[in-house]
Amino acid sequence: MRRSVQRLFVLLACQLGACASSAPPAAAPAPATSASGERVIVKVTDQGFVPARIPAKKGVPLTLVITRDVAKTCATEIQFDGQPGSTELPIGKAVEVTYTPSRSGDVRFGCAMGMMIGGVLAVVE
């Protein structure tokens, strides 16, 4: 319960500008559609990771091609729940991150500081 409340406060802080940029919102990329080891284009904008929900299949590698478009964000790295380490996201450069889900259900990802839960891989069997 306490962890849920902490996450709520952090998400609210990010929405109120702690992790946001004053730049105008960028156009959202095409919806994520991945079911068999596909590549998904992801942007880090002042709205966070876009798209924020990405379909995936258990045991099938998924490559996220992530481009950070904003400087003022805590999402300068990406980390997946339950996976050690993180990957740097330099501004303006596409970075490929491949993740193979080992279980079904939601796998959260976000900034490496754990302050911003940016999105969810919706993993199915």
Secondary structure, DSSP 8 states (H G I E B T S, - for coil): -HHHHHHHHHHHHIIIIIT--SS-----------SSS-EEEEEEETTEEESSEEEEETTS-EEEEEEE--SS-S-SEEEETT----EE--BT-EEEEEE---SSEEEEEE-TTSS-EEEEEEEE-
